[in-house]
Amino acid sequence: QVQLVESGGGVVQPGGSLRLSCAASGFTFSILIMSWYRQAPGKERELVANITNTGRSTNYADSVKGRFTISRDNAQNTVYLQMNSLKPDDTAVYYCNAKFLNFLYWGQGTQVTVSS
């Protein structure tokens, strides 16, 4: 059973930066495809970014391209989301997601609020 624990959320001013972390346990991390999703109030959960198990390939939502960077450290069983140039529209609960074959696992989420 994969367990995912997110951290790093908080309140930041527009234009600021945050770095989210997601620590995984209970599975061989290096075989998992990892993703970050977010869900704003009244909106559906959406994919923000994902990264292959080796870290060689990444994919981003158009709304965050050039501002967010996903990365992983397989030795530390951790995936990161570096968020720069944050906008009020980035306000949401951010969820870490792990995928292996047809199995999906979710973290509990961490709140990111961008406000002046």
C-alpha positions as CSV (number, residue, x, y, z in Angstrom):
1,Q,0.0,0.0,0.0
2,V,1.5,3.3,-1.1
3,Q,1.3,6.2,1.4
4,L,1.9,9.7,0.2
5,V,2.4,12.7,2.5
6,E,2.5,16.2,1.0
7,S,4.1,19.2,2.6
8,G,5.2,22.7,1.8
9,G,1.9,24.5,1.2
10,G,1.0,27.8,2.6
11,V,0.1,31.4,1.9
12,V,2.2,33.4,-0.5
13,Q,1.9,36.8,-2.3
14,P,1.4,36.9,-6.0
15,G,4.7,36.5,-7.8
16,G,6.1,34.5,-4.9
17,S,7.4,30.9,-4.8
18,L,6.6,27.7,-3.0
19,R,8.1,24.2,-3.1
20,L,5.8,21.3,-2.4
21,S,7.2,17.9,-1.4
22,C,5.5,14.5,-1.4
23,A,7.2,11.7,0.5
24,A,6.2,8.2,-0.6
25,S,6.4,4.9,1.4
26,G,5.1,1.4,1.2
27,F,6.2,0.8,-2.4
28,T,9.2,0.7,-4.7
29,F,9.2,4.4,-5.5
30,S,11.3,4.2,-8.6
31,I,8.6,2.3,-10.5
32,L,5.9,4.8,-9.8
33,I,4.7,7.5,-12.2
34,M,4.2,10.6,-10.0
35,S,1.9,13.5,-10.6
36,W,0.6,16.6,-8.9
37,Y,-3.0,17.6,-9.2
38,R,-4.9,20.5,-7.8
39,Q,-8.5,21.3,-7.0
40,A,-9.8,24.9,-6.5
41,P,-13.1,25.5,-4.7
42,G,-16.0,24.8,-7.0
43,K,-13.8,23.3,-9.7
44,E,-12.8,19.8,-10.8
45,R,-9.5,18.3,-9.9
46,E,-7.0,19.0,-12.6
47,L,-3.6,17.6,-13.6
48,V,-0.8,20.1,-12.9
49,A,2.3,18.0,-13.8
50,N,3.6,14.5,-14.0
51,I,7.0,12.8,-14.2
52,T,8.0,9.3,-15.4
53,N,9.5,6.8,-13.0
54,T,13.0,7.6,-14.2
55,G,12.4,11.4,-14.2
56,R,13.5,11.7,-17.8
57,S,10.1,12.9,-19.1
58,T,7.8,15.5,-17.6
59,N,4.4,17.0,-18.7
60,Y,2.7,20.2,-17.6
61,A,-0.7,21.8,-17.8
62,D,-0.6,24.8,-20.1
63,S,-1.5,27.1,-17.3
64,V,1.7,26.3,-15.3
65,K,4.2,25.8,-18.1
66,G,7.3,27.9,-17.6
67,R,6.4,28.6,-14.0
68,F,6.3,25.2,-12.3
69,T,8.9,22.4,-12.3
70,I,8.3,18.8,-11.2
71,S,11.2,16.7,-10.1
72,R,11.9,13.6,-8.1
73,D,14.6,12.0,-6.0
74,N,14.3,8.3,-6.2
75,A,16.9,7.8,-3.5
76,Q,14.7,9.9,-1.1
77,N,11.4,8.5,-2.3
78,T,10.2,12.1,-2.9
79,V,8.6,14.1,-5.6
80,Y,8.7,17.9,-5.7
81,L,6.8,20.7,-7.3
82,Q,8.7,24.0,-7.5
83,M,6.2,26.8,-8.1
84,N,7.4,30.2,-9.2
85,S,5.6,33.4,-10.3
86,L,2.5,32.3,-8.4
87,K,-0.8,33.8,-9.3
88,P,-4.1,34.0,-7.4
89,D,-5.5,31.4,-9.9
90,D,-3.0,28.9,-8.5
91,T,-4.9,28.9,-5.2
92,A,-6.0,25.3,-4.6
93,V,-5.5,22.2,-2.6
94,Y,-2.6,20.3,-4.2
95,Y,-2.5,16.6,-4.3
96,C,0.3,14.1,-4.9
97,N,-0.6,11.1,-7.0
98,A,1.2,7.8,-7.6
99,K,0.4,5.4,-10.4
100,F,1.5,1.9,-11.1
101,L,-0.3,-0.1,-13.8
102,N,-4.0,0.4,-13.0
103,F,-3.4,1.4,-9.4
104,L,-3.8,5.0,-8.3
105,Y,-2.8,6.4,-4.9
106,W,-3.5,9.9,-3.4
107,G,-2.1,12.0,-0.7
108,Q,-4.2,14.0,1.7
109,G,-3.5,17.3,0.0
110,T,-1.8,20.6,1.0
111,Q,-3.4,24.0,0.7
112,V,-1.7,26.7,-1.4
113,T,-3.2,30.2,-1.2
114,V,-1.9,33.0,-3.4
115,S,-3.1,36.3,-2.0
116,S,-2.0,39.8,-1.4
